[in-house]
Amino acid sequence: MQALSPTDSAFLWMETRNQPMHVAGLNIYTPPKDAEPDYVGRLLADWSQQLNAKPPFNHRPVLRMGRWYWDEDGEFELDYHLRHLALPHPGRIRELLAMVSRLHGNLMDRNRPLWEMYVIEGLPGGRFATYTKIHHALIDGVSGAKLMAQSLSTTPQEDKPPIWAQTFPKYTRTKRASTPPSLLQQLANVARAGRDILPGVGSGLWDIVRSGSDHSAKALPFQAPPTPFNVEISGSRRFASQSYSLARFKRIGEAAGATVNDVTLAICAGALRKYLEAQKALPKKPLIAMVPVSLHGDTDAGGNQVSVLLANLATNIADPLKRLQRIVQSTKEAKDRLSTMPRLQKMAHGIASISPMGAGMVTGSAKNHPLFNVVISNVPGPKEALYLNGSRLDEVYPVSIATHYLALNITISGYGDNLGFGYIACRRSVPALQRMLDYTQSSIQELETSLQLTQAPAVKVKAKKKAAARKPATPKVKSDTA
């Protein structure tokens, strides 16, 4: 058995019926042109022959003496994890997202490996989707995106085994060395870890107790105002998604001197401001977002390798360009600070800075004194086109976690030249979630107008097509109105 890290274990301890702790990905595919009507059925028939799962898909959680471990499931049943569904007529994106909303609110069985994969057919044109959910204790968003990309092919001619039957290098490196470390080596490892962890804990706790200026771009714990998102939630979910051209975000960033991540935060901030205005609940103080920061570039370890930074979303500023500039100031200060820390110190700092979150959830104080208001994640994805046994992957949407007092989560995932926005929220606490899609589109257009970006990026086209090239690309809009 392999012991879980404290970070991974926390997702199991925090899980309740109203607060499932799994993440998911929704992929939409177009079958090959010569595909038969029973293409999806044949695909599932082929997959059903792959009865053995490999790490991490054969790991189930086991609690021993108050500590969680991963143990290999000796009675793995593929039929339980792989499920075939079809959309009700007329099979629009609306029906697909309504189905994902319902599936995402269901807990997974801890007596089995914590993942499920649904193959969903019935979309127009023969398209189909896969919805794959996996517990956050087993994997984080960046690792999940990498696994998805590695499980697919870069050409339509190549076929790969299904994701649970593949071997992923990251998980083969976690085997123990043949020679156990000596006592001196173990003590040295503990000392090195303590050298990094203790300063991180100290700086995180200092952020909690120190105060910031109302006029500063700096974001600190407990600086966030109460909002309708900071309430207890039910177990039901609503999911909405939308895809945008990455080129639009890059043009905004280049014109404003901001990164794509900062532009993404500013667009989300604009949408949140419009949503709260419509609900007559926009606070005078700016919303604060918790932004996960991946540390996988610093290590080859599995599990969750993340820290966090807090970003001032400047939702109290009406001007979209000034709002973006304030966000750039806020994230730059937070990133500059993290950049001076070793990996373990970054993790310790992030965990310590949000450590009061659990107590706030238990006591209910998070409603009036939230640590932050919303979680916004930006997960990098593959740039090249990918295929599933000949079917082209068209769209990728992340489906994340809503928790008590954080009823809305926004996760963005890159794929090719597009960014897929995924909004997941408590169905009761965040009404009319689909309107966030309209507000997101308006937020992008406002920034483009402020920067006088009224034309699409220049491309070489024939004279008769130049007029069409000047129009900004219209995004694909998805919404769950069920």
C-alpha positions as CSV (number, residue, x, y, z in Angstrom):
1,M,0.0,0.0,0.0
2,Q,1.1,3.6,-0.7
3,A,0.3,6.3,1.9
4,L,-1.5,9.4,0.7
5,S,0.1,12.8,1.2
6,P,-1.7,15.2,3.6
7,T,-2.9,17.2,0.6
8,D,-4.4,14.2,-1.1
9,S,-5.9,12.9,2.1
10,A,-7.6,16.2,2.7
11,F,-9.9,15.6,-0.3
12,L,-11.1,12.4,1.2
13,W,-11.7,13.9,4.7
14,M,-13.5,16.9,3.3
15,E,-15.9,14.8,1.1
16,T,-19.6,14.7,2.1
17,R,-22.8,14.0,0.2
18,N,-23.3,17.7,-0.6
19,Q,-19.6,18.1,-1.3
20,P,-18.2,15.5,-3.7
21,M,-14.5,15.8,-4.2
22,H,-14.0,14.6,-7.8
23,V,-12.9,16.5,-10.9
24,A,-13.9,15.5,-14.5
25,G,-13.4,16.2,-18.1
26,L,-15.9,16.5,-20.9
27,N,-14.6,15.7,-24.3
28,I,-16.6,15.9,-27.6
29,Y,-15.6,13.9,-30.6
30,T,-16.4,13.6,-34.3
31,P,-16.2,10.0,-35.7
32,P,-14.3,9.2,-38.9
33,K,-16.2,10.0,-42.1
34,D,-16.5,6.3,-42.9
35,A,-17.9,5.4,-39.4
36,E,-20.8,2.9,-39.3
37,P,-24.0,3.7,-37.3
38,D,-22.8,1.3,-34.6
39,Y,-19.4,3.0,-34.3
40,V,-19.7,3.9,-30.6
41,G,-21.1,0.4,-29.8
42,R,-18.1,-1.2,-31.5
43,L,-15.7,1.1,-29.7
44,L,-17.2,0.1,-26.3
45,A,-17.1,-3.6,-27.3
46,D,-13.4,-3.3,-28.0
47,W,-12.8,-1.5,-24.7
48,S,-14.7,-4.1,-22.8
49,Q,-11.9,-6.6,-23.6
50,Q,-9.4,-4.5,-21.6
51,L,-10.4,-6.0,-18.2
52,N,-7.3,-5.1,-16.2
53,A,-6.6,-1.5,-14.9
54,K,-3.1,0.0,-14.4
55,P,-2.1,2.7,-11.9
56,P,-3.7,5.0,-10.9
57,F,-6.9,3.4,-12.2
58,N,-6.6,0.2,-10.0
59,H,-6.1,2.1,-6.8
60,R,-8.8,2.3,-4.1
61,P,-8.6,4.2,-0.8
62,V,-8.1,2.3,2.4
63,L,-8.2,3.8,5.9
64,R,-5.7,2.3,8.4
65,M,-5.1,3.7,11.8
66,G,-6.4,7.1,10.9
67,R,-4.3,7.4,7.7
68,W,-5.4,6.9,4.1
69,Y,-3.5,4.6,1.7
70,W,-3.9,3.5,-1.9
71,D,-4.4,-0.2,-2.2
72,E,-4.6,-2.2,-5.4
73,D,-8.2,-3.4,-6.1
74,G,-7.9,-7.2,-6.4
75,E,-11.6,-7.5,-7.6
76,F,-11.6,-4.8,-10.3
77,E,-14.8,-4.8,-12.3
78,L,-14.6,-2.8,-15.6
79,D,-18.4,-2.9,-16.1
80,Y,-18.8,-0.8,-13.0
81,H,-16.5,2.0,-14.2
82,L,-17.3,2.1,-17.9
83,R,-20.8,3.2,-18.7
84,H,-22.7,3.7,-22.0
85,L,-25.4,6.4,-22.2
86,A,-27.4,8.1,-24.9
87,L,-28.9,11.6,-24.9
88,P,-32.7,12.1,-25.0
89,H,-34.0,13.5,-28.3
90,P,-33.2,15.9,-29.8
91,G,-29.6,15.4,-28.5
92,R,-28.4,19.0,-28.3
93,I,-25.5,20.3,-26.3
94,R,-28.1,21.5,-23.8
95,E,-29.1,17.9,-23.1
96,L,-25.5,16.8,-22.8
97,L,-24.7,19.5,-20.2
98,A,-27.8,18.7,-18.3
99,M,-26.7,15.0,-18.1
100,V,-23.2,16.0,-17.0
101,S,-24.8,18.3,-14.3
102,R,-26.6,15.3,-12.9
103,L,-23.7,12.9,-13.1
104,H,-21.3,15.3,-11.5
105,G,-23.4,15.5,-8.3
106,N,-23.1,11.8,-7.6
107,L,-20.6,10.4,-5.1
108,M,-18.3,7.5,-6.1
109,D,-18.0,4.2,-4.3
110,R,-14.9,4.2,-2.0
111,N,-14.8,0.4,-2.1
112,R,-13.6,0.7,-5.7
113,P,-11.1,2.7,-7.6
114,L,-12.3,6.3,-7.6
115,W,-13.0,6.9,-11.3
116,E,-15.9,6.5,-13.8
117,M,-16.0,7.0,-17.5
118,Y,-19.2,7.6,-19.5
119,V,-19.5,7.3,-23.2
120,I,-22.4,9.4,-24.3
121,E,-23.8,9.2,-27.9
122,G,-26.8,11.0,-29.5
123,L,-25.3,14.3,-30.5
124,P,-26.1,15.7,-34.0
125,G,-23.9,14.5,-36.9
126,G,-23.0,11.3,-35.1
127,R,-20.8,13.1,-32.6
128,F,-20.3,11.6,-29.2
129,A,-18.8,12.6,-25.8
130,T,-16.8,11.1,-23.0
131,Y,-17.3,12.3,-19.5
132,T,-14.6,11.0,-17.2
133,K,-14.5,11.8,-13.5
134,I,-11.8,10.9,-11.1
135,H,-11.3,11.7,-7.4
136,H,-9.2,14.8,-6.6
137,A,-7.3,12.7,-4.0
138,L,-6.0,10.6,-6.9
139,I,-5.1,13.3,-9.3
140,D,-5.0,17.1,-9.8
141,G,-6.3,19.0,-12.8
142,V,-2.9,19.4,-14.5
143,S,-2.1,15.7,-14.1
144,G,-5.6,14.8,-15.4
145,A,-5.1,16.9,-18.5
146,K,-1.8,15.2,-19.1
147,L,-3.3,11.8,-18.7
148,M,-6.0,12.6,-21.2
149,A,-3.6,13.9,-23.7
150,Q,-1.3,10.9,-23.3
151,S,-4.1,8.4,-23.7
152,L,-5.1,9.8,-27.1
153,S,-3.3,9.7,-30.5
154,T,-1.8,12.5,-32.6
155,T,-2.9,10.8,-35.8
156,P,-6.3,9.3,-36.8
157,Q,-4.6,6.1,-37.9
158,E,-3.2,5.2,-34.5
159,D,-5.3,3.2,-32.0
160,K,-4.4,3.2,-28.3
161,P,-5.8,1.1,-25.5
162,P,-8.4,2.9,-23.3
163,I,-7.0,5.2,-20.6
164,W,-7.3,2.7,-17.7
165,A,-5.2,0.0,-19.7
166,Q,-2.3,2.3,-20.5
167,T,0.9,2.7,-18.5
168,F,1.8,6.3,-17.6
169,P,5.5,7.0,-16.9
170,K,4.7,9.3,-13.9
171,Y,3.2,6.4,-11.9
172,T,5.9,3.9,-12.7
173,R,8.5,6.2,-11.1
174,T,6.8,5.9,-7.7
175,K,8.1,2.4,-7.0
176,R,10.3,2.1,-4.0
177,A,14.1,1.7,-4.4
178,S,15.5,-1.8,-4.0
179,T,17.7,-0.5,-1.1
180,P,15.8,1.3,1.6
181,P,17.4,4.6,2.8
182,S,19.6,4.5,5.9
183,L,18.6,6.1,9.1
184,L,21.0,9.0,8.4
185,Q,19.6,9.5,5.0
186,Q,16.0,9.5,6.4
187,L,17.0,12.1,9.0
188,A,18.7,14.2,6.3
189,N,15.5,14.1,4.2
190,V,13.4,15.1,7.1
191,A,15.8,18.0,7.9
192,R,15.7,19.2,4.3
193,A,11.9,19.1,4.2
194,G,11.7,20.9,7.5
195,R,14.0,23.6,6.2
196,D,11.5,24.4,3.4
197,I,8.2,23.6,5.1
198,L,8.5,25.6,8.3
199,P,9.2,28.9,6.5
200,G,6.3,28.3,4.2
201,V,4.0,27.6,7.1
202,G,5.2,30.8,8.8
203,S,4.7,33.0,5.8
204,G,1.2,31.5,5.1
205,L,0.1,32.1,8.7
206,W,1.5,35.6,8.6
207,D,-0.7,36.4,5.6
208,I,-3.7,35.4,7.6
209,V,-3.1,37.8,10.5
210,R,-1.7,40.8,8.6
211,S,-4.0,43.4,7.1
212,G,-3.9,45.0,3.7
213,S,-4.9,48.4,2.5
214,D,-8.3,48.8,0.8
215,H,-6.5,50.7,-2.0
216,S,-3.8,48.1,-2.5
217,A,-3.9,45.4,-5.3
218,K,-2.6,42.9,-2.8
219,A,-4.9,40.0,-2.0
220,L,-4.8,38.5,1.5
221,P,-6.9,35.9,3.3
222,F,-10.2,37.2,4.9
223,Q,-10.0,40.3,2.7
224,A,-12.9,39.0,0.6
225,P,-16.4,40.4,1.1
226,P,-19.5,38.2,1.7
227,T,-21.2,37.2,-1.6
228,P,-24.0,34.8,-2.7
229,F,-21.3,32.3,-3.6
230,N,-20.1,32.0,0.0
231,V,-23.0,29.9,1.3
232,E,-23.8,26.3,2.2
233,I,-24.5,24.2,-0.8
234,S,-26.7,21.3,-1.8
235,G,-25.6,18.1,-3.6
236,S,-27.1,19.1,-6.9
237,R,-24.9,20.7,-9.6
238,R,-25.3,22.8,-12.7
239,F,-22.7,22.9,-15.4
240,A,-22.2,25.4,-18.2
241,S,-19.4,25.6,-20.8
242,Q,-18.2,27.7,-23.6
243,S,-15.2,27.7,-26.0
244,Y,-13.3,30.8,-27.2
245,S,-10.4,31.4,-29.6
246,L,-7.1,31.7,-27.7
247,A,-6.0,34.3,-30.3
248,R,-8.5,36.8,-28.9
249,F,-7.0,36.4,-25.4
250,K,-3.4,36.7,-26.7
251,R,-4.3,39.9,-28.6
252,I,-5.8,41.5,-25.5
253,G,-2.8,40.5,-23.4
254,E,-0.3,41.9,-26.0
255,A,-2.2,45.2,-26.2
256,A,-2.5,45.5,-22.4
257,G,0.9,44.1,-21.3
258,A,-0.7,41.2,-19.5
259,T,-0.4,37.4,-19.6
260,V,-3.1,35.2,-21.0
261,N,-3.7,34.0,-17.4
262,D,-4.3,37.6,-16.3
263,V,-6.6,38.3,-19.2
264,T,-8.5,35.1,-18.3
265,L,-8.9,36.4,-14.7
266,A,-10.0,39.8,-15.9
267,I,-12.7,38.2,-18.2
268,C,-13.9,36.1,-15.3
269,A,-14.0,39.2,-13.1
270,G,-16.0,41.1,-15.6
271,A,-18.5,38.2,-15.9
272,L,-18.8,37.9,-12.1
273,R,-19.4,41.6,-11.8
274,K,-22.2,41.5,-14.3
275,Y,-23.7,38.4,-12.7
276,L,-23.7,40.0,-9.2
277,E,-25.1,43.3,-10.6
278,A,-28.0,41.3,-12.1
279,Q,-28.6,39.6,-8.8
280,K,-28.4,43.1,-7.0
281,A,-25.6,41.6,-4.9
282,L,-22.4,43.3,-6.1
283,P,-20.3,44.2,-3.0
284,K,-18.4,47.4,-2.7
285,K,-15.1,45.6,-2.0
286,P,-13.4,43.6,-4.8
287,L,-13.9,39.8,-5.0
288,I,-10.9,37.7,-4.2
289,A,-10.1,34.5,-6.2
290,M,-8.1,31.6,-5.1
291,V,-5.9,30.5,-8.1
292,P,-4.2,27.1,-7.9
293,V,-0.5,27.1,-9.1
294,S,0.9,23.9,-10.5
295,L,4.2,22.7,-9.2
296,H,4.6,19.7,-11.5
297,G,7.5,21.5,-13.3
298,D,9.4,21.3,-10.0
299,T,9.0,17.6,-9.4
300,D,8.1,14.3,-11.1
301,A,6.0,13.1,-8.0
302,G,2.5,12.0,-8.5
303,G,-0.7,13.1,-6.7
304,N,-1.5,16.8,-6.1
305,Q,1.4,19.1,-6.6
306,V,0.0,22.5,-6.2
307,S,0.2,25.8,-4.3
308,V,-2.2,28.7,-4.4
309,L,-2.1,32.4,-4.8
310,L,-4.9,34.9,-4.1
311,A,-5.8,37.4,-6.7
312,N,-7.7,40.7,-6.4
313,L,-10.4,40.6,-9.1
314,A,-11.1,44.3,-8.9
315,T,-14.8,43.8,-9.4
316,N,-15.4,47.2,-7.7
317,I,-13.9,48.9,-10.7
318,A,-16.3,49.6,-13.6
319,D,-13.7,50.3,-16.3
320,P,-12.6,46.9,-17.8
321,L,-9.1,48.1,-18.7
322,K,-8.4,49.5,-15.2
323,R,-9.8,46.3,-13.8
324,L,-7.3,44.3,-15.8
325,Q,-4.4,46.5,-14.8
326,R,-5.3,46.0,-11.1
327,I,-5.4,42.3,-11.6
328,V,-2.0,42.3,-13.2
329,Q,-0.6,44.2,-10.2
330,S,-2.1,41.7,-7.8
331,T,-0.9,38.5,-9.5
332,K,2.5,39.9,-10.2
333,E,3.1,40.6,-6.6
334,A,1.9,37.1,-5.6
335,K,3.9,35.3,-8.3
336,D,7.1,37.3,-7.5
337,R,6.7,36.2,-3.9
338,L,6.2,32.5,-4.7
339,S,9.1,32.5,-7.2
340,T,11.6,32.9,-4.4
341,M,10.4,29.8,-2.6
342,P,11.5,26.1,-3.1
343,R,8.7,23.7,-4.1
344,L,7.9,22.4,-0.6
345,Q,7.9,25.9,0.8
346,K,5.4,26.9,-1.9
347,M,3.1,24.0,-1.0
348,A,3.4,24.7,2.7
349,H,2.8,28.5,2.2
350,G,-0.4,27.7,0.1
351,I,-1.8,25.2,2.6
352,A,-1.1,27.4,5.6
353,S,-2.6,30.5,4.0
354,I,-5.9,28.8,3.5
355,S,-5.8,26.6,6.6
356,P,-8.7,28.4,8.3
357,M,-11.0,27.3,5.5
358,G,-12.0,24.0,7.2
359,A,-12.9,25.7,10.5
360,G,-14.9,28.3,8.6
361,M,-16.9,25.6,6.9
362,V,-17.6,23.8,10.1
363,T,-18.6,26.8,12.1
364,G,-20.4,28.6,9.3
365,S,-18.2,31.7,9.8
366,A,-17.1,31.5,6.1
367,K,-20.5,32.9,5.1
368,N,-19.7,36.4,6.6
369,H,-15.9,36.2,6.7
370,P,-14.8,34.2,3.6
371,L,-11.1,33.5,3.0
372,F,-11.8,34.1,-0.7
373,N,-14.9,34.2,-2.9
374,V,-14.3,31.9,-5.9
375,V,-11.8,29.4,-7.3
376,I,-10.5,30.1,-10.8
377,S,-8.1,27.6,-12.4
378,N,-6.4,27.7,-15.7
379,V,-5.2,24.3,-16.9
380,P,-2.8,24.1,-19.8
381,G,-3.7,21.5,-22.5
382,P,-2.3,19.9,-25.6
383,K,-1.6,22.2,-28.6
384,E,-1.8,19.5,-31.3
385,A,-5.0,17.8,-32.6
386,L,-5.8,14.6,-30.8
387,Y,-7.8,11.5,-31.9
388,L,-9.6,8.7,-30.1
389,N,-9.3,5.6,-32.3
390,G,-9.8,7.7,-35.4
391,S,-12.4,10.1,-33.9
392,R,-11.2,13.7,-33.8
393,L,-11.3,15.5,-30.5
394,D,-13.2,18.7,-31.1
395,E,-13.8,20.3,-27.7
396,V,-12.4,19.9,-24.1
397,Y,-14.2,21.2,-21.0
398,P,-13.1,20.8,-17.4
399,V,-15.7,20.1,-14.7
400,S,-14.3,20.9,-11.2
401,I,-15.5,21.1,-7.6
402,A,-18.0,23.3,-5.8
403,T,-17.8,23.2,-2.0
404,H,-19.6,24.7,1.0
405,Y,-19.1,28.5,1.0
406,L,-17.5,28.3,-2.5
407,A,-20.6,27.5,-4.5
408,L,-19.0,28.5,-7.8
409,N,-15.9,27.2,-9.5
410,I,-14.5,28.4,-12.8
411,T,-11.9,26.2,-14.6
412,I,-10.4,26.9,-18.0
413,S,-8.7,24.3,-20.1
414,G,-6.6,24.8,-23.2
415,Y,-6.8,22.6,-26.3
416,G,-5.3,23.6,-29.7
417,D,-6.2,27.2,-30.4
418,N,-9.1,27.3,-28.0
419,L,-9.9,27.8,-24.3
420,G,-12.8,25.8,-22.9
421,F,-14.5,27.6,-19.9
422,G,-16.2,25.2,-17.5
423,Y,-18.5,26.7,-14.8
424,I,-19.7,24.3,-12.1
425,A,-21.9,25.5,-9.3
426,C,-24.5,24.4,-6.7
427,R,-27.8,24.3,-8.6
428,R,-29.7,26.0,-5.8
429,S,-27.1,28.5,-4.5
430,V,-26.2,30.0,-8.0
431,P,-29.3,30.5,-10.0
432,A,-29.3,31.1,-13.8
433,L,-25.7,29.9,-14.1
434,Q,-26.0,29.8,-17.9
435,R,-26.1,33.6,-17.9
436,M,-22.4,33.6,-17.0
437,L,-21.8,32.6,-20.6
438,D,-23.4,35.7,-21.9
439,Y,-21.5,37.8,-19.3
440,T,-18.2,36.2,-20.3
441,Q,-18.8,37.1,-23.9
442,S,-19.6,40.7,-23.0
443,S,-16.5,40.9,-20.8
444,I,-14.3,39.9,-23.7
445,Q,-15.9,42.4,-26.0
446,E,-15.6,45.2,-23.5
447,L,-11.8,44.6,-23.2
448,E,-11.4,44.5,-27.0
449,T,-13.4,47.7,-27.3
450,S,-11.3,49.5,-24.6
451,L,-8.1,48.4,-26.4
452,Q,-9.6,49.3,-29.8
453,L,-9.2,45.7,-30.9
454,T,-12.1,45.6,-33.3
455,Q,-10.4,43.5,-36.0
456,A,-9.4,39.9,-36.0
457,P,-5.7,39.1,-36.3
458,A,-4.4,39.7,-39.8
459,V,-4.2,36.7,-42.0
460,K,-3.2,36.2,-45.7
461,V,-6.4,35.7,-47.6
462,K,-7.8,36.4,-51.0
463,A,-9.3,39.8,-51.6
464,K,-12.9,38.6,-51.7
465,K,-12.4,37.1,-48.2
466,K,-10.8,40.1,-46.5
467,A,-14.1,41.5,-45.3
468,A,-15.0,38.3,-43.5
469,A,-11.6,38.1,-41.9
470,R,-12.2,41.4,-40.1
471,K,-15.0,40.0,-38.0
472,P,-14.1,38.6,-34.6
473,A,-14.7,34.9,-34.4
474,T,-18.1,34.0,-32.9
475,P,-17.6,31.6,-30.0
476,K,-19.3,28.2,-29.6
477,V,-21.8,28.7,-26.9
478,K,-22.9,25.9,-24.6
479,S,-25.4,26.2,-21.8
480,D,-27.3,24.0,-19.4
481,T,-30.8,25.5,-19.0
482,A,-32.4,22.4,-17.6
